[in-house]
Amino acid sequence: MSFVITKECTDCGNCQDVCPLGAILEGFGRREINADYCTECGTCFIVCENHAIKPED
């Protein structure tokens, strides 16, 4: 399981800046997390001011 970025994302880029593995990329209107690279460290979850990053179901 990895994290996902929801529609609440404002595309600020904070999560991408802090991801130690480069698992977050620019998407269409919001960032996207590549689950193949995400190790669930939670750094992106912590820095997201809009609470747009959630654990994947």
C-alpha positions as YAML, in Angstrom:
chain: A
units: angstrom
residues:
- id: 1
  name: MET
  ca: [0.00, 0.00, 0.00]
- id: 2
  name: SER
  ca: [1.21, 3.50, -0.79]
- id: 3
  name: PHE
  ca: [-0.24, 6.96, -0.44]
- id: 4
  name: VAL
  ca: [-2.53, 8.67, -2.96]
- id: 5
  name: ILE
  ca: [-3.14, 12.33, -3.68]
- id: 6
  name: THR
  ca: [-6.81, 13.32, -3.70]
- id: 7
  name: LYS
  ca: [-8.73, 16.05, -5.50]
- id: 8
  name: GLU
  ca: [-8.05, 18.43, -2.58]
- id: 9
  name: CYS
  ca: [-4.52, 18.85, -3.98]
- id: 10
  name: THR
  ca: [-3.71, 22.44, -4.96]
- id: 11
  name: ASP
  ca: [-0.55, 21.38, -6.86]
- id: 12
  name: CYS
  ca: [1.72, 23.37, -4.53]
- id: 13
  name: GLY
  ca: [4.59, 20.87, -4.92]
- id: 14
  name: ASN
  ca: [5.56, 20.63, -1.24]
- id: 15
  name: CYS
  ca: [5.14, 16.86, -1.28]
- id: 16
  name: GLN
  ca: [7.31, 16.48, -4.35]
- id: 17
  name: ASP
  ca: [10.03, 18.62, -2.77]
- id: 18
  name: VAL
  ca: [10.29, 16.42, 0.33]
- id: 19
  name: CYS
  ca: [9.88, 12.95, -1.19]
- id: 20
  name: PRO
  ca: [13.24, 11.21, -0.60]
- id: 21
  name: LEU
  ca: [12.70, 8.75, -3.46]
- id: 22
  name: GLY
  ca: [11.30, 11.03, -6.15]
- id: 23
  name: ALA
  ca: [8.05, 9.05, -6.17]
- id: 24
  name: ILE
  ca: [5.89, 12.14, -6.68]
- id: 25
  name: LEU
  ca: [5.50, 13.61, -10.15]
- id: 26
  name: GLU
  ca: [3.54, 16.42, -11.74]
- id: 27
  name: GLY
  ca: [0.17, 15.25, -13.00]
- id: 28
  name: PHE
  ca: [-2.78, 16.97, -14.60]
- id: 29
  name: GLY
  ca: [-3.81, 19.66, -12.11]
- id: 30
  name: ARG
  ca: [-2.34, 17.82, -9.14]
- id: 31
  name: ARG
  ca: [0.68, 15.72, -8.20]
- id: 32
  name: GLU
  ca: [0.67, 11.94, -8.50]
- id: 33
  name: ILE
  ca: [2.45, 9.29, -6.45]
- id: 34
  name: ASN
  ca: [4.13, 6.43, -8.29]
- id: 35
  name: ALA
  ca: [3.20, 3.43, -6.10]
- id: 36
  name: ASP
  ca: [6.14, 1.44, -7.49]
- id: 37
  name: TYR
  ca: [8.57, 3.83, -5.79]
- id: 38
  name: CYS
  ca: [6.60, 4.88, -2.69]
- id: 39
  name: THR
  ca: [7.92, 3.26, 0.50]
- id: 40
  name: GLU
  ca: [5.20, 4.75, 2.71]
- id: 41
  name: CYS
  ca: [7.63, 6.92, 4.66]
- id: 42
  name: GLY
  ca: [4.81, 9.43, 5.22]
- id: 43
  name: THR
  ca: [6.88, 12.54, 4.59]
- id: 44
  name: CYS
  ca: [4.46, 13.78, 1.93]
- id: 45
  name: PHE
  ca: [1.50, 13.12, 4.22]
- id: 46
  name: ILE
  ca: [3.09, 15.23, 6.96]
- id: 47
  name: VAL
  ca: [3.85, 18.28, 4.80]
- id: 48
  name: CYS
  ca: [0.53, 18.42, 2.93]
- id: 49
  name: GLU
  ca: [-1.25, 21.51, 4.25]
- id: 50
  name: ASN
  ca: [-4.49, 20.64, 2.43]
- id: 51
  name: HIS
  ca: [-4.76, 17.09, 3.79]
- id: 52
  name: ALA
  ca: [-4.84, 15.88, 0.19]
- id: 53
  name: ILE
  ca: [-2.60, 12.86, 0.75]
- id: 54
  name: LYS
  ca: [-4.15, 9.71, 2.19]
- id: 55
  name: PRO
  ca: [-3.12, 6.07, 2.58]
- id: 56
  name: GLU
  ca: [-4.40, 4.04, -0.36]
- id: 57
  name: ASP
  ca: [-7.32, 1.72, 0.48]
...
